[in-house]
């Protein structure tokens, strides 16, 4: 890369639990000779994804090339967080060949695109492409836009009526902004679910978009890197529900952090999270737990009642063996007392 060449950036967006971190981990392990840098934006006070990725660091993407922004949505903190982070990555020696940005699952990608028009970076950087990840099973179930046909019919009859949920708006904005859609977890959706998900994506997309099935985050980097989309110059082709709105917030969503005492068995914790998904309208649970008698820390990731867990690293010397789970839900569905009572039932060891 010459000094006058613009540094390419790929924005990786997608709903909570769609597989963004898994995808980036795979790209880090197979960078096709590129020196990568990563920016991770978390919604919540406890960083999870950034630490996962740092655990995957390799010479072509060392830990110092991975930066985490946990002070809120990246598109709401452009001047304070985003621009300084990009400038710091560009100043690294050796300079990265490509930057990957993992947005929060609640972020709207178009405001982030607008940030690339800032004079300080406009001449130095370009958005190579926007990659939207969509969970095939969840999309097929209509989880983001319940009864899409009925909503479309009502809106066509009366433009003043808006029956869309905040989740559907986030999903639609992510699809509208994308250059390519990666359909994750196709094995869980099955052939009929995959076909249904593709129909929904095609209906929401403002233009024909390539849709690629991606099991376990595995995709040839050549499919998604080097698109040359210059997306920052292509705003009009990427409509948003928030076009014309000077700013947005995430008051529709809320998160709490639940401290966890040591658990006896991971299966017990999984059962509690599954129960939580049934009794409360929870979108996402992620964090860590300590398991009695185990030297390794347990990483926990859940989307609804679908829970995945694995031991990710040893507990550090003098590190308290205490867990923390971030629980994210729509604003009206957060009941701290009820959530805590499920995750930490009466009689659990004291913290």
C-alpha positions in Angstrom: 0.0 0.0 0.0 1.4 3.4 -0.9 1.0 6.5 1.3 -1.5 8.0 -1.1 -3.7 5.0 -1.3 -6.9 5.1 0.8 -7.0 2.5 3.6 -10.0 0.1 3.0 -12.5 -0.5 5.8 -15.1 -3.2 6.0 -18.1 -2.6 8.2 -19.6 -5.8 9.6 -23.1 -5.3 10.8 -25.9 -7.6 11.9 -28.3 -8.3 14.6 -27.4 -9.5 18.1 -26.0 -13.0 18.0 -25.8 -13.2 14.2 -22.2 -14.4 14.2 -20.2 -11.2 13.6 -17.4 -12.1 16.1 -17.1 -15.6 14.7 -16.8 -14.2 11.2 -14.0 -11.8 12.2 -12.2 -14.5 14.1 -12.2 -16.6 10.9 -10.9 -13.7 8.9 -8.1 -13.1 11.4 -7.0 -16.7 11.0 -7.1 -16.5 7.2 -6.2 -12.9 6.2 -5.0 -13.7 2.7 -1.7 -12.0 3.4 -3.3 -8.8 4.6 -2.3 -7.1 7.9 -5.7 -6.5 9.6 -6.9 -4.2 12.3 -10.2 -4.6 14.1 -12.5 -2.1 15.9 -15.2 -3.7 18.1 -18.2 -1.7 19.3 -20.1 -3.3 22.2 -23.6 -2.4 23.5 -23.1 -2.7 27.3 -20.5 -2.0 29.9 -18.9 -5.5 29.9 -16.7 -6.0 26.9 -16.9 -9.6 25.6 -16.3 -9.6 21.8 -13.1 -7.6 22.0 -11.5 -10.0 24.4 -12.6 -13.0 22.4 -10.9 -11.5 19.3 -7.7 -10.6 21.2 -7.5 -14.3 22.1 -7.4 -15.1 18.4 -4.6 -12.6 17.7 -1.9 -13.7 15.2 1.1 -11.9 13.7 -1.0 -10.5 10.9 -3.5 -9.1 13.4 -1.7 -8.6 16.7 -3.6 -7.7 19.9 -2.5 -4.1 19.6 -4.4 -3.9 16.3 -7.7 -4.8 18.1 -9.5 -1.9 19.7 -12.8 -1.9 21.6 -15.3 0.9 22.0 -17.7 0.2 24.8 -19.0 3.7 25.5 -22.2 3.3 23.5 -23.1 2.9 19.9 -20.2 3.8 17.6 -22.5 5.9 15.4 -23.4 8.1 18.4 -19.8 8.7 19.6 -18.1 9.7 16.3 -16.0 12.7 17.4 -15.1 11.4 20.9 -14.4 7.7 20.1 -14.5 6.7 16.5 -12.3 9.2 14.7 -9.5 9.0 17.3 -9.6 5.2 17.2 -9.3 5.2 13.4 -6.5 7.7 13.5 -4.6 5.6 16.1 -4.9 2.5 13.9 -3.7 4.4 10.8 -0.7 5.6 12.8 0.4 2.0 13.7 3.8 0.8 12.3 3.5 -1.2 10.2 0.3 0.3 9.0 -2.7 -2.1 8.6 -3.7 -3.1 5.1 -7.4 -3.4 6.0 -9.6 -2.4 9.0 -12.6 -4.4 10.1 -15.3 -2.7 12.1 -17.7 -4.9 14.1 -20.7 -2.7 15.0 -23.0 -3.3 17.9 -26.0 -5.5 17.1 -28.2 -2.5 17.8 -26.2 0.0 15.7 -27.5 1.6 12.6 -24.8 1.3 9.9 -25.7 4.4 7.8 -24.8 7.0 10.5 -21.4 5.2 10.7 -21.0 5.5 7.0 -21.6 9.3 7.3 -18.7 9.5 9.7 -16.3 8.6 6.9 -17.2 12.0 5.3 -15.3 13.8 8.2 -12.5 15.9 6.7 -9.9 14.4 9.0 -10.2 10.9 7.4 -12.1 11.4 4.2 -9.0 11.6 2.0 -7.3 8.7 3.9 -9.9 6.0 4.2 -12.7 4.3 2.2 -15.5 1.9 3.0 -14.6 -1.1 0.9 -18.0 -2.7 1.7 -20.8 -3.1 4.3 -21.4 -6.8 5.2 -24.7 -7.6 6.9 -25.0 -10.9 8.8 -28.5 -12.3 9.2 -29.4 -15.3 11.4 -31.3 -17.6 9.0 -33.4 -19.3 11.6 -34.4 -16.0 13.3 -35.2 -14.2 10.1 -37.2 -17.1 8.8 -39.3 -17.0 12.0 -40.2 -13.4 11.4 -38.6 -12.4 14.6 -37.5 -8.9 13.4 -40.7 -8.0 11.5 -43.7 -10.0 12.7 -46.3 -10.6 10.0 -44.4 -8.7 7.3 -47.2 -9.0 4.8 -49.8 -7.5 7.1 -47.5 -4.6 8.0 -46.8 -3.8 4.4 -50.5 -3.9 3.5 -51.4 -1.5 6.4 -48.6 0.9 5.5 -49.6 0.8 1.8 -53.1 1.8 2.9 -52.1 4.5 5.3 -48.6 6.0 5.3 -49.2 7.6 8.7 -49.4 4.2 10.4 -46.2 2.6 11.5 -46.5 -0.9 12.9 -42.8 -1.7 12.8 -41.1 -2.7 15.9 -37.7 -1.1 16.8 -36.0 -4.5 16.1 -37.5 -4.7 12.6 -36.2 -1.2 11.9 -32.7 -2.1 12.9 -32.7 -5.2 10.8 -34.1 -3.4 7.8 -31.6 -0.6 8.0 -28.7 -3.2 8.2 -30.0 -5.0 5.1 -30.6 -1.7 3.2 -27.0 -0.5 3.9 -25.3 -3.7 2.9 -23.3 -4.7 -0.2 -23.6 -8.4 0.6 -25.6 -10.4 3.1 -24.2 -13.4 4.9 -26.9 -15.8 6.0 -25.5 -17.5 9.1 -26.5 -20.7 10.9 -28.2 -22.2 7.8 -27.9 -25.6 9.3 -30.3 -24.6 12.1 -32.8 -23.1 9.7 -32.9 -26.1 7.3 -33.6 -25.7 3.5 -37.1 -24.3 4.0 -35.9 -21.8 6.6 -33.0 -20.6 4.4 -35.4 -20.2 1.5 -37.8 -18.2 3.7 -35.0 -16.0 5.1 -33.8 -15.2 1.6 -37.3 -14.2 0.6 -37.6 -11.8 3.5 -34.2 -10.3 2.8 -35.0 -9.8 -0.8 -38.3 -8.1 0.1 -36.5 -5.7 2.5 -33.5 -4.9 0.3 -33.7 -1.7 -1.7 -31.7 -3.3 -4.6 -30.7 -6.9 -5.5 -28.1 -8.1 -3.0 -26.0 -11.2 -3.1 -26.9 -13.6 -0.2 -24.3 -16.2 0.8 -24.9 -19.0 3.2 -22.1 -19.1 5.8 -22.0 -22.0 8.3 -19.8 -21.3 11.4 -18.6 -18.0 10.0 -16.6 -19.7 7.3 -16.4 -17.7 4.1 -13.6 -17.1 1.6 -12.2 -13.7 2.4 -12.1 -12.9 -1.3 -15.9 -12.9 -1.2 -16.2 -10.0 1.3 -12.8 -8.1 1.2 -11.7 -6.1 -1.8 -15.3 -5.1 -2.9 -14.2 -1.6 -3.7 -17.7 -0.3 -3.0 -16.7 3.2 -1.8 -19.9 3.1 0.2 -19.3 6.5 1.7 -20.0 7.9 -1.8 -23.1 5.8 -2.3 -25.4 7.0 0.5 -28.5 7.5 -1.6 -28.6 3.9 -2.6 -28.7 2.9 1.1 -32.0 4.2 2.5 -32.7 4.2 6.2 -35.7 4.6 8.5 -33.8 7.5 10.1 -33.0 9.5 6.9 -33.6 13.1 7.7 -33.4 12.6 11.4 -30.6 14.6 12.9 -29.7 12.1 15.6 -30.9 8.8 17.1 -30.7 7.0 20.4 -31.1 3.6 21.7 -33.8 4.2 24.3 -35.7 1.4 22.8 -33.1 -1.0 24.3 -31.6 -1.5 27.7 -29.0 -3.7 29.3 -28.2 -4.8 32.8 -25.1 -6.5 34.1 -25.8 -9.4 36.5 -22.9 -10.6 38.7 -22.7 -14.3 39.0 -21.4 -16.4 41.9 -19.5 -19.6 41.0 -21.7 -22.2 39.4 -21.5 -26.0 40.1 -22.3 -27.1 36.6 -22.5 -25.2 33.3 -25.8 -27.1 32.5 -27.4 -25.4 35.5 -26.5 -22.0 34.1 -27.7 -22.9 30.6 -31.0 -24.1 32.0 -31.4 -20.7 33.9 -30.7 -18.7 30.7 -33.2 -20.9 28.8 -35.8 -20.3 31.5 -35.1 -16.6 31.3 -35.8 -16.6 27.6 -39.1 -18.2 28.2 -40.2 -16.0 31.1 -38.8 -12.7 29.9 -38.5 -11.2 26.4 -34.7 -11.3 26.4 -32.8 -10.6 23.2 -29.3 -11.5 24.2 -27.2 -12.8 27.0 -23.4 -12.8 26.9 -20.6 -12.9 29.4 -18.5 -15.2 31.6 -18.9 -17.6 34.5 -16.7 -19.4 37.0 -17.3 -23.1 37.3 -16.5 -24.8 40.6 -13.3 -26.9 40.3 -12.5 -25.7 36.8 -9.3 -23.6 36.2 -10.8 -22.2 32.9 -13.3 -19.4 32.5 -16.6 -20.3 30.9 -17.7 -18.0 28.0 -21.4 -17.8 27.5 -23.3 -16.5 24.5 -27.1 -16.7 24.1 -29.6 -15.5 21.6 -33.1 -16.1 23.0 -33.2 -19.7 24.3 -30.2 -20.8 22.1 -27.2 -20.9 24.4 -23.6 -21.7 23.5 -20.8 -22.0 26.0 -17.1 -23.0 26.0 -14.0 -22.6 28.2 -12.1 -19.8 26.7 -9.0 -19.2 28.9 -7.5 -19.9 32.4 -8.4 -17.5 35.2 -5.6 -15.1 35.7 -3.6 -15.0 38.9 -5.4 -12.9 41.6 -8.4 -12.5 39.3 -11.6 -12.9 41.2 -13.5 -16.0 40.1 -16.7 -14.1 39.6 -18.9 -14.2 36.6 -20.8 -11.4 34.8 -23.6 -11.6 32.3 -24.8 -8.8 30.1 -28.6 -9.1 29.5 -30.1 -7.0 26.6 -33.8 -6.5 25.9 -36.2 -4.0 24.7 -36.6 -1.2 27.2 -40.1 -2.2 28.4 -38.9 -5.8 28.9 -36.1 -5.2 31.4 -37.1 -6.3 34.9 -33.9 -6.3 36.9 -35.3 -8.1 39.9 -37.0 -10.8 37.8 -33.9 -11.4 35.6 -31.6 -11.6 38.6 -33.8 -14.0 40.5 -33.7 -16.4 37.5 -30.0 -16.2 36.9 -29.0 -16.1 40.6 -31.8 -18.1 42.4 -32.3 -17.9 46.1 -29.8 -20.0 48.0 -26.9 -19.4 45.5 -23.5 -18.8 47.0 -22.9 -15.2 48.2 -20.9 -12.9 46.0 
